[in-house]
Amino acid sequence: MTLDRGLYQWAEQLPRHKRIPFQMTAQQVQSGQTLAAAGLKSGVLQPWESRLLEIGSVHGRLDRVLDELATYHERATGWWNRLRLRLLFPGGILVLGFLVLPLPGLISGQVSVNTYLLQNLLLAAALLGLWGRLGARQRRRQFPDTILRYKTLGKPVWQYQRYRFLHRLACLYNAGVTMLDALPIAVNSCDSTLLRSRWSMIETAVRQGSGISEALHRHAALDETGYALVHSGEASGRLGEMLDHETRRLGQIVDLWLDGLVNWLPRLAYILVLLLLFSF
């Protein structure tokens, strides 16, 4: 199947309001543009993805690159979908509680109509905002940089951002992009302003003669274990392979953290339901 035909078929499976960027990409591919250029122009691809596809096309490895991107996004999508599904039932119970429990007070006149409506409007806005954030996989999710400054709260966020950064760096490097070209692309795709500022210094350090592993470690893109892996790969000429190993290791850590999040957030929602019951 040709790329443009595949994009048209994929667009037909999406909700109507999400079809236009994919249809635009298909039209541009049909007119002779590369998938990398068309996807970047229409907003379907991020800059690092576009660069990766461009290199893959040049080296005749587009199918492999597409498969790697699909695996990466399937994993990320699975994380957020699991969280959304686990929150659906307790969220419904919480909404039902806010709607039903104040009714006796509303009927008896202890709760005013305005208070009842305002309470439920605020709840609806909060839940819709949370649902939208969990569903916004393709929009940049901004982590408050203050979280990264705290060891306990910031550690899971650090690990997640490291995983994404090193995964993109490894993909670009293994596809044939030089490290000096791959670094700014991977850095610019990072969510946090603080991390983009810090990790942008890695390229400067490498240009000044620092080793890749040393520069990554100095600017907190690698922990001690990751530094040992990547340094050994750099010394033995297997840098790309060791970056992949480090990415898989961080991915396993992120999996454990998100499993805990998926298990505990619904429980916190049930605690809120109990508190709501006791408050009436």
C-alpha positions as CSV (number, residue, x, y, z in Angstrom):
1,M,0.0,0.0,0.0
2,T,1.3,3.5,-0.9
3,L,1.9,6.0,1.9
4,D,-0.8,8.4,0.8
5,R,-3.4,5.6,0.6
6,G,-2.4,4.4,4.0
7,L,-2.8,7.9,5.4
8,Y,-6.2,8.3,3.9
9,Q,-7.4,5.0,5.3
10,W,-6.0,5.9,8.7
11,A,-7.7,9.3,8.6
12,E,-11.1,7.6,8.0
13,Q,-10.7,5.7,11.3
14,L,-10.2,8.9,13.3
15,P,-12.9,11.2,14.7
16,R,-14.0,13.8,12.2
17,H,-12.2,16.7,14.0
18,K,-8.9,14.9,13.9
19,R,-8.9,13.9,10.2
20,I,-7.8,17.1,8.6
21,P,-4.0,17.0,9.5
22,F,-3.7,13.4,8.2
23,Q,-5.7,14.2,5.0
24,M,-3.4,17.2,4.4
25,T,-0.4,15.0,4.9
26,A,-1.8,12.4,2.5
27,Q,-2.4,15.1,-0.2
28,Q,1.1,16.5,0.2
29,V,2.6,13.0,-0.1
30,Q,0.5,12.4,-3.1
31,S,1.8,15.6,-4.7
32,G,5.4,14.4,-4.4
33,Q,6.5,15.6,-0.9
34,T,8.3,13.2,1.4
35,L,6.4,11.9,4.5
36,A,8.8,13.7,6.8
37,A,8.3,17.1,5.2
38,A,4.5,16.7,4.8
39,G,4.0,15.4,8.3
40,L,6.0,18.2,9.8
41,K,4.2,20.9,7.8
42,S,0.7,19.6,8.8
43,G,1.6,19.1,12.4
44,V,1.3,15.3,12.4
45,L,5.0,14.9,13.1
46,Q,7.2,16.5,15.7
47,P,10.6,17.8,14.5
48,W,12.5,14.9,15.9
49,E,10.1,12.4,14.2
50,S,10.4,14.2,10.9
51,R,14.2,14.2,11.0
52,L,14.1,10.5,11.9
53,L,11.9,9.7,9.0
54,E,14.0,11.8,6.7
55,I,17.1,9.9,7.6
56,G,15.2,6.6,7.3
57,S,14.1,7.4,3.8
58,V,17.6,8.4,2.7
59,H,19.1,5.1,3.9
60,G,16.1,2.9,2.7
61,R,15.0,2.1,6.3
62,L,11.7,3.9,6.4
63,D,9.8,0.8,7.3
64,R,12.1,0.1,10.3
65,V,11.9,3.7,11.5
66,L,8.1,3.7,11.2
67,D,8.0,0.5,13.2
68,E,10.2,2.0,16.0
69,L,8.0,5.1,16.2
70,A,4.8,3.0,16.3
71,T,6.3,0.9,19.2
72,Y,7.3,4.1,21.1
73,H,3.9,5.8,20.7
74,E,1.9,2.5,21.3
75,R,3.8,2.2,24.7
76,A,3.2,5.8,25.6
77,T,-0.5,5.6,24.6
78,G,-0.9,2.4,26.6
79,W,0.3,4.2,29.8
80,W,-2.2,7.0,29.5
81,N,-5.1,4.9,28.4
82,R,-4.7,2.5,31.3
83,L,-4.7,5.5,33.7
84,R,-7.8,7.0,32.1
85,L,-9.7,3.7,32.2
86,R,-8.8,3.1,35.8
87,L,-10.0,6.6,36.8
88,L,-13.3,6.3,34.8
89,F,-15.3,4.3,37.4
90,P,-14.2,6.2,40.6
91,G,-14.6,9.5,38.7
92,G,-18.1,8.5,37.8
93,I,-18.8,7.6,41.5
94,L,-17.4,11.0,42.6
95,V,-19.5,12.9,40.1
96,L,-22.6,11.0,41.1
97,G,-21.9,11.7,44.8
98,F,-21.6,15.4,44.1
99,L,-24.9,15.4,42.2
100,V,-27.0,13.2,44.5
101,L,-25.7,13.7,48.1
102,P,-26.6,17.5,48.3
103,L,-30.2,16.9,47.0
104,P,-31.8,16.4,50.5
105,G,-30.2,19.7,51.7
106,L,-31.3,21.3,48.4
107,I,-34.9,20.2,48.9
108,S,-35.0,21.2,52.5
109,G,-33.6,24.6,51.8
110,Q,-30.3,24.1,53.7
111,V,-28.3,24.3,50.4
112,S,-29.1,27.1,47.9
113,V,-29.6,26.4,44.2
114,N,-26.7,28.7,43.4
115,T,-24.3,26.9,45.8
116,Y,-25.4,23.5,44.4
117,L,-24.9,24.6,40.7
118,L,-21.5,26.3,41.5
119,Q,-20.2,23.3,43.3
120,N,-21.0,21.0,40.4
121,L,-19.8,23.4,37.7
122,L,-16.4,23.6,39.5
123,L,-16.3,19.8,39.7
124,A,-17.2,19.4,36.1
125,A,-14.5,21.9,35.0
126,A,-11.8,20.1,37.2
127,L,-12.7,16.6,35.8
128,L,-12.9,17.8,32.2
129,G,-9.5,19.5,32.6
130,L,-8.0,16.3,34.1
131,W,-9.5,14.1,31.3
132,G,-8.2,16.5,28.7
133,R,-4.7,16.4,30.1
134,L,-4.7,12.6,30.2
135,G,-6.0,12.5,26.6
136,A,-3.6,15.1,25.2
137,R,-0.9,12.7,24.1
138,Q,0.2,14.7,21.0
139,R,0.3,18.1,22.8
140,R,3.3,19.0,24.8
141,R,2.6,18.3,28.5
142,Q,4.3,20.9,30.6
143,F,5.6,19.7,33.9
144,P,5.9,22.4,36.5
145,D,9.7,23.0,36.7
146,T,9.4,23.4,40.5
147,I,8.6,19.7,40.8
148,L,12.0,18.8,39.3
149,R,13.7,20.7,42.1
150,Y,12.4,18.3,44.8
151,K,14.1,15.0,45.2
152,T,11.1,12.9,46.1
153,L,8.4,14.4,43.8
154,G,10.8,15.2,41.0
155,K,12.6,11.8,40.7
156,P,9.8,10.1,38.7
157,V,9.5,13.1,36.4
158,W,13.3,13.1,35.9
159,Q,13.2,9.4,35.0
160,Y,10.4,9.9,32.5
161,Q,12.0,12.9,30.9
162,R,15.4,11.1,30.7
163,Y,13.7,8.1,29.1
164,R,12.0,10.3,26.4
165,F,15.2,12.3,25.7
166,L,17.5,9.3,25.5
167,H,15.0,7.3,23.4
168,R,14.9,10.1,20.8
169,L,18.6,10.6,20.9
170,A,19.2,6.9,20.4
171,C,16.7,6.7,17.6
172,L,18.3,9.6,15.7
173,Y,21.9,8.4,16.3
174,N,21.2,4.8,15.3
175,A,19.4,6.1,12.1
176,G,22.6,7.8,11.0
177,V,22.2,11.4,12.4
178,T,25.5,12.6,13.9
179,M,25.5,13.2,17.7
180,L,26.0,16.9,17.3
181,D,23.0,17.1,15.0
182,A,20.9,14.7,17.1
183,L,21.4,16.5,20.4
184,P,19.6,19.8,19.7
185,I,16.7,17.9,18.1
186,A,16.3,15.7,21.1
187,V,16.7,18.6,23.5
188,N,14.1,20.8,21.8
189,S,11.5,18.0,22.0
190,C,11.8,18.0,25.8
191,D,8.7,19.1,27.9
192,S,10.4,21.0,30.6
193,T,11.9,24.5,30.1
194,L,14.4,23.8,32.9
195,L,15.6,20.5,31.3
196,R,15.8,22.1,27.8
197,S,18.0,24.8,29.3
198,R,20.2,22.3,31.1
199,W,20.5,19.7,28.4
200,S,21.2,22.3,25.7
201,M,24.7,22.6,27.4
202,I,25.5,19.0,26.5
203,E,26.1,19.9,22.8
204,T,28.4,22.8,23.9
205,A,30.4,20.4,26.1
206,V,30.7,17.9,23.3
207,R,31.9,20.6,20.9
208,Q,34.5,21.6,23.4
209,G,35.9,18.1,23.5
210,S,34.0,16.3,26.2
211,G,33.0,12.7,25.7
212,I,29.3,12.0,25.0
213,S,28.8,9.9,28.2
214,E,30.6,12.5,30.3
215,A,28.6,15.4,29.0
216,L,25.3,13.5,29.4
217,H,26.2,12.6,33.0
218,R,27.5,16.0,34.0
219,H,24.2,17.6,33.0
220,A,22.0,14.9,34.6
221,A,20.8,13.2,31.5
222,L,22.4,10.0,32.8
223,D,22.5,8.6,36.3
224,E,25.5,6.6,37.6
225,T,24.3,3.3,36.1
226,G,23.4,4.9,32.8
227,Y,26.8,6.6,32.7
228,A,28.6,3.3,33.2
229,L,26.6,1.7,30.3
230,V,27.0,4.6,27.8
231,H,30.6,5.2,28.7
232,S,31.5,1.5,28.0
233,G,29.6,1.7,24.7
234,E,31.5,4.9,23.8
235,A,34.8,3.3,24.6
236,S,34.1,0.1,22.7
237,G,32.5,1.7,19.6
238,R,29.0,0.5,20.6
239,L,27.5,3.8,21.6
240,G,24.2,3.4,19.8
241,E,23.7,-0.1,21.3
242,M,24.4,1.1,24.8
243,L,22.0,4.1,24.4
244,D,19.4,1.5,23.5
245,H,20.2,-0.5,26.6
246,E,19.9,2.6,28.8
247,T,16.6,3.5,27.2
248,R,15.2,0.1,27.9
249,R,16.4,0.2,31.5
250,L,14.8,3.6,32.0
251,G,11.6,2.4,30.3
252,Q,11.3,-0.4,32.8
253,I,11.7,2.1,35.7
254,V,9.0,4.3,34.2
255,D,6.8,1.2,33.8
256,L,7.1,0.4,37.5
257,W,6.4,4.0,38.5
258,L,3.3,4.3,36.2
259,D,2.0,1.0,37.4
260,G,2.1,2.4,40.9
261,L,0.4,5.6,39.7
262,V,-2.3,3.5,37.9
263,N,-2.9,1.5,41.0
264,W,-3.0,4.3,43.6
265,L,-4.8,7.2,41.8
266,P,-8.1,5.3,41.7
267,R,-7.7,4.5,45.4
268,L,-7.2,8.2,46.1
269,A,-10.4,8.9,44.1
270,Y,-12.3,6.4,46.3
271,I,-10.9,8.1,49.4
272,L,-12.3,11.4,48.0
273,V,-15.7,9.6,47.6
274,L,-15.6,8.5,51.2
275,L,-14.7,12.0,52.4
276,L,-17.6,13.3,50.4
277,L,-19.9,10.8,52.0
278,F,-18.8,11.8,55.5
279,S,-19.1,15.5,54.8
280,F,-22.9,15.2,54.3
